[in-house]
């Protein structure tokens, strides 16, 4: 790892490496490699970002077609039922009267179906025509749209969710600004992403034992520090950044070899056991697990920012 550390000025000029972090700081430095992707980290806000960002056309090809073909079982099966119930429980506690929630990257509509059961109006957007067709066939309100979208008027929804989506977006901060626009004052924002701080620490030891692909950094790696830096500047008051409950199943490991599948099952059980201990002890309020969740609210302009 040590020989992979370099100043961002050493990255070739013809690459897509950013010279500035989205926070505006010119303190982005190379930190290592996750899978086949070189990563950069900002020393001010601690955001991790790919050194070479894919073109939007590449992302469109992946998420409009390839992703559904590969992960249809994950989107249509019960693997994340407990996660969706957990998210909706928080929304209902913070907003007791059922309202309108927008699920960005809704896939086949599993979370929207859960919302309908609890009498919330769920509106989903996703770039995959196949995923949206599956959702609409179940009578759910979903649209083939990218995000940001002109689908919704300003200040018309009560909650926006990004469930394992935000770190896949080429411009997550533009997406968050769109969430701020459509939310009513005091509206709720929920985000679930891999714990960037943990996964970047694990990428070297996991690579040594041949499981480097389990260190998950998509286009961005978000940490508690990054969220607490960026969300207030985008108009949100952060209520919590904490360990997210692991999903009850793992639909992503279906293509692993026998050794990889066994190891993934072991990690899943370990993750679930860890979360049970953290929840029992109250330490789930800290961002210690493989996935983290953020609960925040929209702060109207002129009322200050909250950390």
C-alpha positions as CSV (number, residue, x, y, z in Angstrom):
1,X,0.0,0.0,0.0
2,X,2.8,2.4,0.9
3,X,4.1,2.6,-2.7
4,X,0.6,3.5,-3.9
5,X,0.5,6.7,-1.9
6,X,1.1,9.8,-3.9
7,X,0.1,13.4,-4.2
8,X,-2.8,14.1,-6.5
9,X,-0.4,16.2,-8.7
10,X,1.3,12.9,-9.7
11,X,-1.9,11.6,-11.3
12,X,-1.6,11.8,-15.1
13,X,-3.1,15.0,-16.5
14,X,-5.2,13.1,-19.1
15,X,-7.0,11.2,-16.4
16,X,-10.3,12.2,-14.9
17,X,-8.8,12.8,-11.5
18,X,-10.4,15.8,-9.7
19,X,-8.0,18.6,-8.6
20,X,-10.5,19.8,-6.1
21,X,-12.7,18.0,-3.7
22,X,-16.4,18.8,-3.9
23,X,-16.0,20.6,-0.6
24,X,-13.8,23.1,-2.4
25,X,-10.5,22.1,-0.8
26,X,-7.4,21.5,-2.9
27,X,-6.2,18.8,-0.5
28,X,-7.1,15.6,-2.4
29,X,-4.4,12.9,-2.2
30,X,-4.2,9.4,-3.6
31,X,-4.7,6.8,-0.9
32,X,-4.6,3.4,-2.5
33,X,-6.5,0.9,-4.7
34,X,-9.8,-0.8,-4.1
35,X,-10.4,-3.6,-6.6
36,X,-9.1,-2.1,-9.9
37,X,-9.9,1.5,-9.0
38,X,-7.4,4.1,-7.6
39,X,-9.0,6.1,-4.8
40,X,-8.4,9.7,-3.6
41,X,-9.2,11.1,-0.1
42,X,-9.8,14.7,0.9
43,X,-7.9,15.6,4.0
44,X,-10.4,18.3,4.9
45,X,-13.8,16.5,4.7
46,X,-12.5,12.9,4.5
47,X,-14.6,12.1,1.4
48,X,-13.2,9.3,-0.7
49,X,-13.6,9.5,-4.5
50,X,-12.4,7.4,-7.5
51,X,-9.4,8.9,-9.2
52,X,-10.9,8.3,-12.6
53,X,-14.7,8.8,-12.7
54,X,-16.6,6.9,-15.4
55,X,-18.4,8.8,-18.1
56,X,-22.2,9.2,-17.6
57,X,-22.7,7.1,-20.7
58,X,-20.9,4.2,-19.0
59,X,-23.0,4.5,-15.9
60,X,-26.2,4.7,-18.1
61,X,-25.2,1.4,-19.8
62,X,-24.6,-0.2,-16.4
63,X,-27.7,0.9,-14.5
64,X,-30.2,1.0,-17.4
65,X,-29.5,-2.6,-18.4
66,X,-26.6,-4.6,-16.9
67,X,-27.5,-4.0,-13.3
68,X,-31.0,-5.4,-13.6
69,X,-29.7,-8.4,-15.6
70,X,-27.2,-9.2,-12.9
71,X,-29.0,-8.3,-9.7
72,X,-32.7,-8.9,-10.5
73,X,-32.9,-11.4,-7.6
74,X,-31.6,-8.8,-5.1
75,X,-34.2,-6.3,-6.3
76,X,-37.2,-8.6,-6.3
77,X,-36.4,-11.0,-3.5
78,X,-36.7,-10.6,0.3
79,X,-33.0,-9.9,1.0
80,X,-33.7,-6.3,2.1
81,X,-37.1,-6.6,3.6
82,X,-35.8,-5.9,7.1
83,X,-33.9,-2.8,5.9
84,X,-37.0,-1.4,4.2
85,X,-39.1,-2.0,7.3
86,X,-36.4,-0.3,9.4
87,X,-36.3,2.8,7.2
88,X,-40.1,3.2,7.1
89,X,-40.3,2.8,10.9
90,X,-37.9,5.8,11.3
91,X,-39.9,7.8,8.8
92,X,-43.1,7.0,10.6
93,X,-41.7,7.9,14.0
94,X,-40.4,11.3,12.7
95,X,-43.6,11.9,10.6
96,X,-46.5,10.2,12.3
97,X,-49.0,11.0,9.6
98,X,-48.4,9.1,6.3
99,X,-47.0,11.4,3.7
100,X,-45.2,11.2,0.3
101,X,-41.8,9.6,0.1
102,X,-39.5,9.6,-3.0
103,X,-37.2,6.6,-3.3
104,X,-34.3,7.5,-5.5
105,X,-33.0,4.4,-7.3
106,X,-36.2,2.4,-6.5
107,X,-35.3,-0.6,-8.5
108,X,-38.1,-3.1,-8.7
109,X,-40.1,-1.2,-6.0
110,X,-39.6,-3.3,-2.9
111,X,-39.4,-0.3,-0.7
112,X,-42.4,1.4,-2.4
113,X,-44.5,-1.8,-1.7
114,X,-43.6,-1.5,1.9
115,X,-44.6,2.2,1.9
116,X,-48.0,1.3,0.4
117,X,-48.6,-1.2,3.2
118,X,-48.2,1.6,5.7
119,X,-50.4,4.0,3.7
120,X,-47.5,6.2,2.6
121,X,-47.6,7.4,-1.0
122,X,-44.3,6.1,-2.5
123,X,-42.9,7.6,-5.7
124,X,-39.9,5.9,-7.2
125,X,-37.4,6.9,-9.9
126,X,-34.9,4.5,-11.5
127,X,-32.9,4.6,-14.8
128,X,-33.7,0.9,-15.5
129,X,-36.8,0.4,-17.8
130,X,-36.9,-3.3,-16.8
131,X,-36.9,-2.5,-13.0
132,X,-39.5,0.2,-13.3
133,X,-41.7,-2.1,-15.5
134,X,-41.6,-4.7,-12.7
135,X,-42.6,-2.1,-10.2
136,X,-45.5,-0.6,-12.2
137,X,-46.8,-4.1,-12.9
138,X,-47.4,-4.4,-9.1
139,X,-49.4,-1.1,-9.2
140,X,-46.6,1.0,-7.8
141,X,-45.8,4.6,-8.8
142,X,-42.4,4.4,-10.5
143,X,-40.8,6.3,-13.3
144,X,-37.9,5.7,-15.7
145,X,-36.0,8.8,-14.7
146,X,-32.5,9.9,-13.7
147,X,-32.1,12.1,-10.6
148,X,-32.2,15.1,-10.5
149,X,-35.6,15.0,-12.2
150,X,-38.2,17.6,-13.2
151,X,-40.9,15.1,-12.1
152,X,-41.7,16.9,-8.8
153,X,-42.5,20.4,-7.8
154,X,-40.5,22.2,-5.1
155,X,-41.5,21.5,-1.5
156,X,-44.1,18.9,-2.3
157,X,-42.8,15.7,-0.6
158,X,-42.2,14.7,3.0
159,X,-39.2,12.4,2.7
160,X,-36.5,11.4,0.2
161,X,-34.6,8.1,0.5
162,X,-31.3,7.0,-1.0
163,X,-31.0,3.3,0.0
164,X,-27.6,2.0,-1.2
165,X,-27.7,4.5,-4.1
166,X,-25.9,7.8,-3.3
167,X,-22.4,6.5,-3.7
168,X,-23.2,5.1,-7.2
169,X,-24.1,8.6,-8.5
170,X,-21.6,10.6,-10.5
171,X,-22.7,13.8,-8.7
172,X,-24.2,12.9,-5.3
173,X,-24.2,16.5,-4.1
174,X,-26.3,17.6,-7.0
175,X,-28.7,14.7,-6.1
176,X,-28.8,15.9,-2.5
177,X,-29.6,19.5,-3.6
178,X,-32.5,18.1,-5.7
179,X,-33.7,16.3,-2.6
180,X,-33.6,19.6,-0.7
181,X,-35.6,21.3,-3.4
182,X,-38.5,18.8,-3.5
183,X,-38.7,18.4,0.3
184,X,-41.0,20.5,2.4
185,X,-39.4,22.5,5.2
186,X,-38.5,20.1,7.9
187,X,-38.8,17.2,5.4
188,X,-36.8,14.0,6.1
189,X,-33.7,12.7,4.3
190,X,-32.6,9.1,4.7
191,X,-29.3,7.7,3.3
192,X,-27.8,4.3,3.5
193,X,-24.3,3.6,2.1
194,X,-21.3,1.4,2.7
195,X,-19.1,2.7,5.5
196,X,-16.3,4.3,3.5
197,X,-14.1,4.8,6.5
198,X,-14.3,1.0,7.3
199,X,-14.1,-0.3,3.8
200,X,-11.0,1.7,2.9
201,X,-9.2,0.3,6.0
202,X,-10.2,-3.2,5.1
203,X,-9.1,-3.2,1.5
204,X,-5.5,-4.1,2.1
205,X,-6.0,-7.0,4.5
206,X,-8.9,-8.4,2.5
207,X,-6.8,-8.3,-0.7
208,X,-4.0,-10.2,1.1
209,X,-6.4,-13.2,1.7
210,X,-7.9,-13.0,-1.8
211,X,-11.2,-11.3,-0.9
212,X,-10.5,-7.7,-1.9
213,X,-13.8,-7.5,-3.8
214,X,-15.6,-7.4,-0.4
215,X,-14.1,-4.0,0.3
216,X,-16.9,-1.9,-1.2
217,X,-16.2,1.6,-2.6
218,X,-18.3,2.5,-5.6
219,X,-17.8,6.0,-7.0
220,X,-17.6,7.6,-3.6
221,X,-16.8,6.5,-0.1
222,X,-18.8,8.4,2.6
223,X,-17.9,8.5,6.2
224,X,-19.5,10.1,9.3
225,X,-17.1,13.0,9.0
226,X,-17.9,13.5,5.3
227,X,-21.6,13.5,5.9
228,X,-21.3,15.9,8.9
229,X,-19.2,18.2,6.7
230,X,-21.3,18.2,3.5
231,X,-25.0,17.9,4.6
232,X,-25.1,21.1,6.6
233,X,-23.6,23.1,3.7
234,X,-26.3,21.6,1.4
235,X,-29.1,22.7,3.7
236,X,-29.7,19.7,6.0
237,X,-29.5,19.3,9.8
238,X,-28.0,16.0,10.6
239,X,-29.9,14.0,13.3
240,X,-27.8,10.9,13.3
241,X,-25.0,9.1,11.4
242,X,-25.0,5.5,12.8
243,X,-24.5,1.8,12.0
244,X,-27.2,0.6,9.6
245,X,-28.8,-2.8,10.2
246,X,-27.4,-5.4,7.8
247,X,-29.8,-6.9,5.3
248,X,-31.3,-10.2,6.2
249,X,-30.0,-11.9,3.1
250,X,-27.2,-11.6,0.6
251,X,-28.2,-11.7,-3.0
252,X,-24.9,-10.4,-4.3
253,X,-22.8,-13.5,-3.6
254,X,-24.8,-15.9,-5.8
255,X,-22.0,-15.9,-8.4
256,X,-19.1,-16.5,-6.0
257,X,-17.2,-19.8,-6.0
258,X,-17.8,-22.3,-3.2
259,X,-15.0,-20.8,-1.1
260,X,-16.2,-17.3,-1.6
261,X,-19.8,-18.2,-0.9
262,X,-18.8,-19.8,2.4
263,X,-16.8,-16.8,3.4
264,X,-19.6,-14.4,2.5
265,X,-22.0,-16.4,4.6
266,X,-19.6,-16.3,7.5
267,X,-19.3,-12.5,7.1
268,X,-23.0,-12.0,6.9
269,X,-23.5,-13.9,10.2
270,X,-20.7,-12.0,11.8
271,X,-22.2,-8.7,10.6
272,X,-25.7,-9.6,11.9
273,X,-24.2,-10.7,15.3
274,X,-22.2,-7.5,15.6
275,X,-25.2,-5.4,14.9
276,X,-27.3,-7.2,17.5
277,X,-24.6,-6.5,20.1
278,X,-24.3,-2.8,19.0
279,X,-28.1,-2.4,19.1
280,X,-28.4,-4.1,22.5
281,X,-25.6,-1.9,24.0
282,X,-26.7,1.3,22.3
283,X,-23.5,1.5,20.3
284,X,-25.3,1.3,17.0
285,X,-25.5,5.1,17.3
286,X,-21.8,5.0,16.2
287,X,-20.8,4.3,12.6
288,X,-19.0,1.1,13.3
289,X,-20.5,-1.5,10.9
290,X,-20.0,-2.2,7.2
291,X,-23.0,0.0,6.3
292,X,-24.0,3.4,7.8
293,X,-27.2,5.3,7.7
294,X,-27.9,9.0,7.9
295,X,-31.1,10.7,9.2
296,X,-31.4,14.4,8.4
297,X,-34.0,17.1,8.0
298,X,-34.3,20.0,5.5
299,X,-33.4,23.3,7.1
300,X,-35.3,26.2,5.4
301,X,-33.1,29.0,4.0
302,X,-32.3,31.7,6.5
303,X,-32.7,29.5,9.6
304,X,-29.1,28.5,9.9
305,X,-27.4,25.1,9.6
306,X,-27.1,22.3,12.1
307,X,-24.5,19.7,12.6
